[in-house]
Amino acid sequence: MEAWKKEHPTDFILITFFSPSGFEHVNQNSVGDYTCYLPLDTKRNARRFIERTEPKKAFFIKYEIWVNHLRKAHQSGTEIYSISSVFRADQRFFKWYGKSFKKALFCFQHFFVQNQESKRLLQTIGIENSTISGDTRYDRVIQRAKNPATNNIIANWTKEEKVFIMGSTWDIDEKMILPYINDYKIKQKVILAPHEVDDEHIKSIKEKIRVSYQSYSTILAGEELKETTHVLILDCIGVLADAYQYGNIAYVGGAFGTGLHNILEPASFGLPVIFGPLHHQFPEATYFIAEGIGISCTDKKAFIESYRTFQENSSIKDKVLQFMHGKSGATHIVLDSFTTD
């Protein structure tokens, strides 16, 4: 959308979110002319939403397939595109019971898919209007990593020392890793950024930590961040993405239950990534493992072995960055197709 706005500065861009975490993170600094929540996907909501907004073009990202919104937009004459989409054989679009969802895919003018398998699956149901473009998120995180916001609090605390970063963690992730921090088997400083930052979860984290720690919110309130503090808890949102620049290894949570969180953000700074076992719906995780820049762990022992593997690899940062830049370019492929048209 940023790239589109640069090429089409007079276009009015409406950006919608369904999840509060996405909306709250972007709303204050959105590239869109207006940013709001997407109404629940009912026929009535879809009809009212499309009638009020009258979109000329609509872009659905990755897994976003909202059947009623799609149908109403298609009926209104909106051109509909899927960006960075990825399909798997186990999805309902390709099952006998997914007829209505399969039909919704025919509302799209074109699919810009991440890989060959997604293109092949679309062809099995008679959809030929697709292009293998890759994932535009690579372009996004690489661009952001070129000019990250300096965090003086973290920079003064690390003093050029690279830290281990636990990003978007859940309770199960913290229970697995914190014992190694408490035993100083992870000797370097640690930034812990939980996915949920409510008081109850932060309290439970503090109860598990046996080494020196401080909370980011108290530092913002005026407390001095001590150089000897071993763990800095990011008990607020909006800090993690830029904090990755101060790390050398990342653990990203979610892959023990809810779904793997963003592993491209740390990798854009050259950090190899460790994550849990439930990652098969995320193509980037498969690529990371194949390239040796990501490791999936199933338990405590596997985690510490993965951590030590990356800690002992002095050339891993260059390998991560080389991979990331090799995956860039999807944005240009998408925009070029509209320029050609």
N, C-alpha and C positions, 0 to 999 in steps of 0.2 A: 504493500500500500504506500509505503514511503517512496519507493521507486516510481510508482504510478503517479503519485502527486507531483513529483519533479517533472515528469513528462507531460502531465495534464493538470497544470496548476489551477485551472478554473473549474475542474470537476468537483462536485460536492460529494464527499465521501462519508457514508454512514457506516460506522463499525459497531457490531453487536457482539455481546458476550453472553454465555449462558451461566458460567461459573463465577461466583463472587470473587475468587482469588484472581482470576484473569482481569475482571472488570476493575477491581480496586487498584491493581498494579498499574494499569494502563490509563485509566480515566483521567488522571491529573496531567498527563503528558501525552495525549493521544494525537496521532497524525490525522485522525479523522476530524471532519468538520463538526460531527456530532457523534457521541459515543453513548450507547445505552444497552440495556439488557434485551436479549431476544425473547419475545413473549413465548409462553409455553406453546408447544406445537399442536394446537387444536385447530379445527377447521375455521372456527369463528375468529380466533386470534390471528391466524394466518391471513384471512380475508381482510380484516381491519388493518393489519400491519402493512400489507402490500398496497391497499387502497390509499393509505395515508402517505406512504413513502414514495410510491411509484418509481421503483428502481429501473434504470435502463440496463444495468449489468449487475449481476450478483455473483459473488465469489464465495464458495464454501470450502473450508480448509480441512484437509486431511480426512478425518473420520466423520465430519459433519454431514449427516444425511437426515434432514428434517423433512419428513414426507409431506406434511400439509403445507409448510412454507414453500417447498419446492413446487408442488402442484399449482398452488395459487400464483406464484411468480411466473411459472411457465404459461399458465392460462392468460396472464396479463400481458404477455409478450416480452417479458424480461429475458435477456440473454443470460444463461446460467453456466458457470464454469466451476470445476473442481480443481483446487490447487494443492499440490503435494499429496494427492490422495494415494492411499495404499490399500490393497485388497488381499484377502486371504481366503483360501478354499473353504474354511470352516465358517465363514460369514453367511448370514441368512440370505443374502442376495443370490447365492449359488446353491441353495437348498430348495427342495420341493415345496416346503412350507413358507418360503419367503417371496411368494409371487407379487404381493403388493409392494414390497420394498424393492424388488427387482424392477418393477414397472417404473418406480420413481427415478431410477437411474437414467431412464430415457428422456427425462426432463433436461438433462445437461446438454449444452451445446458442445462442450469439449472437456475432456479429462486430461490434466497434466499430472501424470502418475510418477511415483518414486522409482519404480523398478519394472523389469521385464515381466515378472510374474503377475503384477497387477494388470498390465496390458493384456497378457494372455487370458487371465480370468475374465476380463471384460469381453474379450472376443468370443469366449465360450457361450455367452448369452446374447451374442449378436451386436455388441457395441464395438464399433471400429474407430470412433472419433476420439482417439487418445494419443498423447505424445509422452514419451519418457523424458521427463525434465529433471528428475531428482527432487530434493527437498529444499524449499526456499529458506527453511530455518537455518541451514548452514550459512547462507549468505548473511542472514540477519545477525547471528551471533559473532561471525567473523568481523563484520562491520563494526559492531559494538565494541569488540575487544581491541580494535585499533585505537579507540579513544575512550578508555574507561574513565569513569569518575574517580578521582583520587579520594580515598578515605583516610584522612589524616589520623583518625583515632587508631585504625588498624595499622597503618604504615608506621606510626611512632612506636607501636607495641611490638611489631615484628622486627623492625630495624634490619631489614634485608634478609632476615631468616625466613625461609619458606615454611608454611604451616600445612598441617593436614586438615582438610575441610570436609565436614560432614554436612551435606546439603539436603534439605527437604526430607529429614528423617522422621520416622514414626517410632513408637515405643519399642517395637520389636527390633528395629535397627539399633536403637540406643542400648538396649539390653545386651545385644551381641558385642558391641564395640567398647562401651564404657569400662568394662572390667580390664581391658588391655590398657586403657588410659590410666586407670587407677593404679595398675601395677607398673606403670612407666615402661611398658613394652612398646608403647608409642611415646617416645621421648620428646618429639618435637611439639611445639605449641599446636593447639587445636582450636579451630573455629567450628562451633556446633550451631547449625541453623535448622531448627525443627520445622516441619511443615505446618504444624499447628502451634500457634504462639499464645494460646489462651493461658490464663493464670494457673489452671490446674495442671496442664501439661508441663509448663515451665517448672512448677513446684516439684513434679515427679522427677524431672531431670536432675534438679539440684539435689534431691534426696539420694540419687544414685552416684553422684560424683564425690570422690574421696580426695581429689587433688584441689589445688587452688583454682578458683573460678570467679568470674565476674559477669554481670549481665550488661548487654549493650545499652539498655534503656537507662540504667543507673549511671553509666558513663555520660550519656547525653544530658542527664540531670545534674551533672557536675562532679560526680565521683571520679577520682583519679584512676586511670587504668594502669595498674602496676606492671612493671616489666617482668616480674616473677610469676604473674598469673599464667596458669597452664592452659586453661580453657576459657574462651570467650563465647558466651551464649548470645546468639543473635535472636533476642526475644521480640523481634519486630519484622515487618515485611519491607521489601524494597532495597535491602542491603546486600543480599547474597550474591546476586549476579555480578556485581563489581568486586565483591570480596574475593572471588576466585583468582583474581590477578595476584594475590599474595600467597597462593598455595602451590604445592608441587604434586600432591595426590588428592583425589577426591573420592569420597564415598557418597553415592546418591541413593536416597531412599525410595520406598514405594514398591520395590519388586519382591516384597514378601507378602503382598496382599492387594493393595488398591491399584497398583500399576506404576511402573517405573516413571520417575520424574525426569526433568530435563538433564540429560548427560551431555548435550552439545555445549551448554554454557561453560562448564569447566574445561572441556576439551578445546574450546576456542582460545584459551590461554595456555594450552599445551599440557594440561593435567590429564594423566591417565585416570580411568574411572573404575571403581569397584561398585558392584550392585548385586542385588539378590537374584533368585532363580526365575521369577515370573516376569520374563522380559520378551517373550516370543511374539508379542503383538507390536514390538518396537524394532523396526528394521535397523535403526542406528546401533542398537545393542548388539545385534548379530554381526554387523560390520566391525564394531569395536573389538569383539572377541576374535574374529577372524584375523584382524590386523595386529593383534597382540597389544592393543592399547586399552582394552577393557577386560575385566574378569568378573564372571558371575560366581558368587559364593553361596553356599547353602547352609553354612553353620559357622561357629566361632573359629574353628581351626582353619577352615578354608579362607576366612576373612584375613586372619593374621598372616597366612602364607602369601596371599595376594598382595597385601600391604608390603611385605618384605621384598617380594619380587619387584615391585615398582620402585621401592626405596633404593634398591641396589642397582637399578638400571640408570646409568648416568645419561644415556642418550634418548630416553623415552620422550622427553619434551619435544625434541625435533621430529620424532616419529609421529607424535600426535598431531603436531601442526601441519606436517606434510600431508597426512591423511585428510585433515579438515579442509585444507585448501584444494585438495584434489576433488572434494565433493561439492565445491562451490560452483555457482553459475546457473542455478535453476531460475533465479529471478530474471536473468537476461533472456533465457529461452522463452519464458512466459511472455515477457514484454515484447520480444521480437516478433512473436506470432501475431500480436495485435498491430504492430507497426506494419507488418507485411500485409495484413488484411486491409 
